[in-house]
Amino acid sequence: MEAQNEGLNEAENVGQNNNEVSENLEFKNRIDISKLQETVFKIKAELKKVIVGQKDMMDLLIVSLLANGHALIEGVPGVAKTITAKLLSKTMDIDFSRIQFTPDLMPSDILGTSVFNAKTSDFEFKKGPIFSSMILIDEINRAPAKTQAALFEVMEEKQVTIDGQTYKMKEPFIVLATQNQIEQEGTYRLPEAQLDRFLFKINVNYPNAEEELEIIIREQALENTTKIEKIEAIISGSEIIEYRALVNKINIEENLLKYISNIVVNTRTNSFLYLGASPRASIAILKASKAFAAIEGRDFVTPEDIKRASIPVLQHRVIVTPEREMEGLTSKQIIDQIIEAVEIPR
C-alpha cells in the first residue's frame, strides 16, 4: 500500500510540474491586439448576415483596410463584388462614395472642378466624389485611360492637385474597385502603373451548390426588407487609424524579411514571367502579412502569413510570357511555383 501511495504521490507531483511548465510556456502577446481581433470578428459577423461563403474575399478586404491599402475585386457579374464592398462600408462609421465608371466619364467628374462664383468674382473648387473615406469604383475598366490616370496621385499619395492647389484626403482613405475579367468589349485594360497601386487583386469565384441554395433561401426570407438594412456600424474612422498603427508594430524577424525579398526577386528572374514585381510589392507583402497575423490574434509574422499574402499581392503585378500564356499558365500558378521553390526560413 505504501508503495502504491508513493507511486500516486509521484504521479501527482509530475502532473503538477507539467502544468507549471505549460503555464510558463503559455504564449502571451507583447502587443495587445485582442480588441482589434474582436472588432474583426464582429465585422465578419455583420457581413455574414448577407454574404454567403466568400471567406477569402472578406479576409482580404479587411486586411486591405488594416494594411492601409487599396483592393481590386475581380469576378464575373453577380458574385457579390459590389454588394460586399458596400456592406463593408456600412460596418464602418465613415464617409462612403460610389463612382460608376463609364466610357464618357471625365477626370473632373471624379476629382472635382473649379466653378466661377459670380458673387465673389472668383473660382471656387467643388470637390468630386473622390473626397470621401471609402470609395467604391464600380467597373473600373469601363473608363478610358485619361480617367483612370486621374486616380494615380490620389491612390498613391492620398492627395489631389488641381490648378496648382493640393488637396489632402481625409484619413482613413481606401479605394475598392471592381472589374469583370471576362467581358472585354467596351473596356479599357488597366495599365501596370495603375494595377501596382492596388495592394491586392481579389479573385471572386462562383459559390458551390450548398452556398447557392443558402443564397436563394435568404433572398426568399427578405420579403420587404433590403440586405443593407441588417448591417450595423462596428468601427469608427479613428479606430481604423488606431488599428493601422497597431498593425505596423507587429513583429517580423529579419529572416522573414529575407524570405519576402527572395520571393519577389525570384519573380524577376523567373523565365516564365516577362515582368517581375517591384519593391512596392515587397512592401505590400510586408504590410499584408502583418495584418494577417493581427487578425489571427498574433503579434508576430509567420511564414504562413507571408505565403497567404503573396498571391493576392503579386498576381496582378507580374506579366506571364506570351509563350506560357498560350500554354494556359496563369500568374497565380507561376507564383505558387516560386513560393514552393523558395526555402522557408527556420
N, C-alpha and C positions, 0 to 999 in steps of 0.2 A: 504493500500500500504506500509506504514511504517513497519507494522508487517511482510509483505512478504519480504521486503528488509532486515529486521533484521534476518529473518529466512535464507535467502540466504547467508548473510554475515557469519552467524554462521556455516552454512554447509561448506562454503569455508574454514573457519578457521579450522574446524575439519579435512577437507581433507588435508590442509597444514600440520597440526600436524601429521596426519597419515603418510604422505610422509616423514616427518622428522624422525619419528620413524623407518620407513622402511629403510631409508638411514643409520640410526645409527645401525640398526640390520644387515645390509648387511654384508655377510661373506667375510672376506679377509684372504688369506693365509699368515702365518708368514714366510713361505719359498716360494720363487718364483720358481714355477715349471712349469710356462707357456711354457718355451722353451722346456722342456722335453716332455710335453703333445703334443706340436705342432710337435715335431720330431716323436713321436709315431704315431700320425695321418698320417704323411707323409709316414712312413714305411708301415703302413697298406694299404695306398692307392697304394703304389707300388706293394705290394703282391696281392692286389685285381685285378690288371691288368691281372693276370694269374689265381690265385686261386679263385674258385667259392665256396662260403659258407665257412665252416671250421673256423668260427669266434673264437670259443673256442681255437682251436689249435694255431691260430695266437696270441691271447692274452697271452696264456700260454708260448709260445716261447719267446715273448717279455719280459714277466715278468721274465722268467728264466735268460735272458740276464741282466736285470736291477738288479735282486737279486743276481747276481754272482753265479748262479747255473747251473748244467747240466740237460738235459732233455732226457727222454726215450720216443720215439714216437712209439706207438703200434697200429697196424691195419692190415687188410688183404691187399694183394698186390693190387696196383692200386688206392689207395685213396689219393695220393699226399703227402705221408710222406717224401720221399726223395726230391722231387722237391721243396716242401715248405722250407725245410732246406737249399737247395741250393739257392733258391730265397732270403731267409733271409740274407744269406751271401753276396749276390750281393748288398743289400741295405746298406752294411757296407764297408767302405774303410779299410779292414783288410785282413790279410793273411788267406787263406782257404785251407784245405786239406780234401780229401775224401778217406776213407780207406774201402775197401770192405772186410769184414771178410769172411774167407773160412776155411774149416776144416784143411787145411795144412799150415795156416798162423802161423808164429813163432813170439815170442815176439820181436826179433831183427828186424823183418820186420816193426814193429810199432815204436819202440823206437830208433832204430839205432844200430850200431855195431862199434867196433874198427877194423880198417883196417891197415895192415902193409904198411908203406911208405918206399920203397926201397931207395929213395934219402936221407931221414933223418935217416934211420935205426931205426925208432921208429913207434909206433902205433898211429894212428890218429882216433878220434871219428867222424864217419859220422852220422849226425843226421837223424832220421827217420821222417816220415810224421806227427808224433805227435807234432813236433815242429812247431806249427802254432797257430794262434789266435782262429780260429774256426775250429773244427774237426767234420766232419760228418762220423760216423761209420755206414755203411750200413749192416743190418742183423747181429747185434752184437752177437746173439746167434748161429751163424754158426761156430764160432771158439771155440776150446776146452778150458777147464778151465785154462790151463797154459798160453794161450794167453790172455784170459780175465783178469787174475790176473795181467798182465803187466800194466793194467790201474789203479790199486788200488792207487798207490802212486801219479801218475800224476793227477788223478781226485781229490783227497783229498788235497794233499799238493802242487800241481802245480809245481812239480819238478820230475826229473828222476835221479836215482842213478845207474850208470853203472861203473863197475870196480873200485869201491870206490870213484868215482868222481860224484858230484852232479851238475846237470844242471837245472837251473831255467827256467820256462816257461815265455814267454813274455806276459805281460798283454795288453789287456784283453784276457782271456782264457776260452773257453766254449766248452763242448763236447755235441753234439747232436747225439743220437744213435737211430736206427730204428730196430724193430723186428716184425715178423708176429706171432701172438699168436695162429693161427690155425694149421700151419704146424709144426709137431714135428719130423718127420724123418730127420736125418742128422743135428739135432740141439743140443745144449748143454744149458740146463737151467741156467740162471744167478743165482749165489749164493746170499744169503741175504746180505752179506757184499758188494757185487757189486751193488745190487739194492739200497742199503742205500746211495750210493754216488750220486744218481740222485735226484735232487731237486723235479722234477715232473715225474710222468708217465702219458703221454698224450694219451688217447684213441681216435682214429680217426674212425669215423663211415662212412657208405655209405652216399652219397648225396641223397637228396629227388628228386622227379620226375622233378621239376622245375629246380633245380640245375644241374641235369643230362643233361637236354636239353640245358641249357646255356653252359655247358662244350663242348658239341658237336658243337654248333654254333660257339663258339670261336675257336675250333680246325679247323673248316672248313674255318674260316676267316684268319687263319695264312698264308696260301699259302706258300711262300718260306722263311718265317722268322721263327725264333725259339722263344720259350717263354722267355728265359732268356735275349734276346736282348732288351726287352722292359723295363727291370728293371734298375733303376738308383741308384747310391750310395747316401745315405742320411746322414749317420753318420760316423764319424771317430773313431778310436780307443781311442784317447784322450777324445773325448766327451762321449764315453761309460763309461770310468773310472770316469769322472766328474759326470755323471748322477747316477752312482752307489753310489758315496759318498753322493749325494743329497738324494737318497732314504734312506740311512742309518739314515738321520736326521729326517725323517718323525716321527711325534709324536705318541706315543701309551700310553694310560693310564694304570695304574697299574691293574685296574680291568679287562682290556682286556688281560693283560699278564696272569692273573689267569685263564681267560676263555680258553686261549690256553693250559695252564697246565692241566686244568680239562679235556679237550677233549683228550689229549694224555694219561693222566693217566688212563682214562676210557677204552682205548684200551687194557691196561694191565690187567684190572680186568674183562673184558667182557667174559662171559662164551662161547660165540660163536667163540672167537679168541684163537688160540693156541699160537700165538706170537704177543705181542703188539709192539707199536712203541717206539723207543729210544729217549733220549734227543735231538739227532740230528734232529729228526722230529719236535720237539718244536721250535728249532732254525730256521728250514726251513719254518715253518708256519709263524713265526715272520717276516722273511725277505720277503717272498712272499706276505704277507698281506700288508706290507709297499709299495711294488712295485705296487700292485693292487690299493692302494689308490692314488699313484702318477699318474698312467695312467688315473685315473678318475678325476684328477685335484685337489686332496685334499692333505693337508699336515698333515693329521691325519688319523689314522686307525679306522674303524668302525667294529662292529660285523659281518657285511655282508662280509667285506674283508676277515676276518678270516674264515668264512664259505666257501667262494669261494676258498680259498687256501687249506683248509683241505683235501678235497677228492683227488686231484692230488698229494698232499704231502704224504698222509697216505696209499693210496690203494695198493702200492707196498711194503710197509714196514711192513704190518701185514700178518699173515697167518691164514686162516679160519680153524677151527677144521674139521677133516675128516667127522664127522657126519653131520655137517651143510653144508659142501661142497657137500655131496651126496644128500642133500635136495635141492640143486640148489642155495643156498645163496652165494652171492659174497661179497668180501671185501668192495666194494663200498656201497652195501646195508646196511651192518653192520655199516660202518662209518656214513652213513646217519642217522641210528637209534641212534647212540651215540650222534651226533650233536644235534638231536632233543631232546634228553633226558637231555643234559647239559643246565643248566639255563643260559639265555643270560643276561649279566650284564646291568644294567640300569644307 
